[in-house]
Amino acid sequence: MNTFDLYNLNDDVLFKSNDSFFEFVKEVCGDIEADILRVQGIRNARCLIRSTNLLDILKLDCDEVNEIKSYACFRCKGGEFIVKQGEQHQLILRLYYMMQAQ
């Protein structure tokens, strides 16, 4: 993962979409975070800026989300999933600062 100054990103970040957007998110945040956005159909910065509760998707029980949960969450003995704090903070804080910088 590369290091970025989130306050001095190029303006083209706002115009990235689909694969170029997901590649950028992977570089800034990581694979898991890009997958969380991809499964929700958040394909560009404009959609991301309007999005709320990005991690609520992990409450669903479906194949696409369960695959992401297997590496983004802890599975408790009772079967429930708890989002790993590192993943939660990584996604929310980095993406928040990225969008605020624009």
C-alpha positions in Angstrom: 0.0 0.0 0.0 1.4 3.4 -1.0 1.5 6.4 1.3 -0.6 9.4 0.2 -0.9 12.9 1.6 -4.7 12.9 1.8 -4.8 16.7 2.0 -3.0 17.1 -1.3 -4.5 14.7 -3.7 -4.7 15.4 -7.4 -8.1 16.8 -8.6 -8.5 13.8 -10.9 -9.5 11.7 -7.8 -13.0 13.1 -8.2 -13.2 11.9 -11.8 -12.1 8.3 -11.3 -14.8 5.7 -11.7 -15.2 2.0 -11.8 -11.8 0.2 -12.0 -9.7 3.3 -11.8 -11.6 4.4 -8.6 -11.3 0.9 -7.0 -7.6 0.8 -7.8 -7.1 4.2 -6.2 -9.0 3.0 -3.1 -6.8 -0.1 -3.0 -3.7 2.0 -3.1 -5.0 4.4 -0.4 -6.9 2.1 1.9 -6.4 -1.5 0.9 -8.1 -4.4 -0.8 -10.8 -5.0 1.8 -11.9 -1.4 1.8 -12.1 -1.5 -2.0 -14.2 -4.6 -1.9 -16.6 -3.1 0.6 -17.2 -0.2 -1.8 -17.4 -2.4 -4.8 -20.1 -4.7 -3.4 -22.2 -1.7 -2.6 -21.9 -0.3 -6.1 -20.0 2.8 -4.9 -18.1 3.3 -8.1 -16.8 6.9 -7.8 -16.0 9.7 -5.4 -19.4 11.4 -6.0 -21.2 8.3 -4.8 -18.9 7.9 -1.9 -19.4 11.5 -0.7 -23.1 10.9 -0.6 -22.8 7.5 1.2 -23.5 6.9 4.8 -23.0 3.9 7.1 -20.5 2.3 4.7 -20.1 -0.7 7.0 -23.8 -1.5 7.5 -23.5 -3.8 4.4 -21.6 -6.2 6.6 -24.8 -6.9 8.6 -26.3 -8.7 5.6 -26.2 -12.4 5.1 -25.4 -13.0 1.5 -22.6 -14.7 -0.4 -20.9 -11.5 -1.7 -20.9 -9.9 1.7 -20.0 -13.1 3.6 -16.8 -13.4 1.5 -15.8 -9.9 2.6 -16.7 -10.6 6.2 -14.4 -13.6 6.2 -11.4 -11.3 6.2 -12.8 -8.0 7.5 -14.6 -9.3 10.6 -14.2 -11.6 13.5 -16.7 -14.5 13.7 -17.9 -15.0 17.2 -18.9 -18.4 18.7 -22.6 -17.4 18.5 -22.2 -16.9 14.7 -22.3 -13.1 14.7 -19.6 -11.0 13.0 -17.8 -8.1 14.5 -15.9 -5.7 12.2 -12.2 -5.6 13.0 -11.4 -2.2 14.4 -8.5 -1.7 12.1 -10.7 -2.2 9.1 -13.4 0.1 10.4 -11.0 2.9 11.2 -9.0 2.4 8.0 -12.1 2.7 5.8 -14.0 5.4 7.5 -11.1 7.7 8.4 -9.1 7.5 5.3 -12.0 7.9 3.0 -13.4 10.7 5.1 -10.1 12.6 5.0 -9.7 11.9 1.3 -13.1 13.5 0.5 -12.6 16.4 2.9 -9.3 17.2 1.2 -11.2 17.7 -2.1 
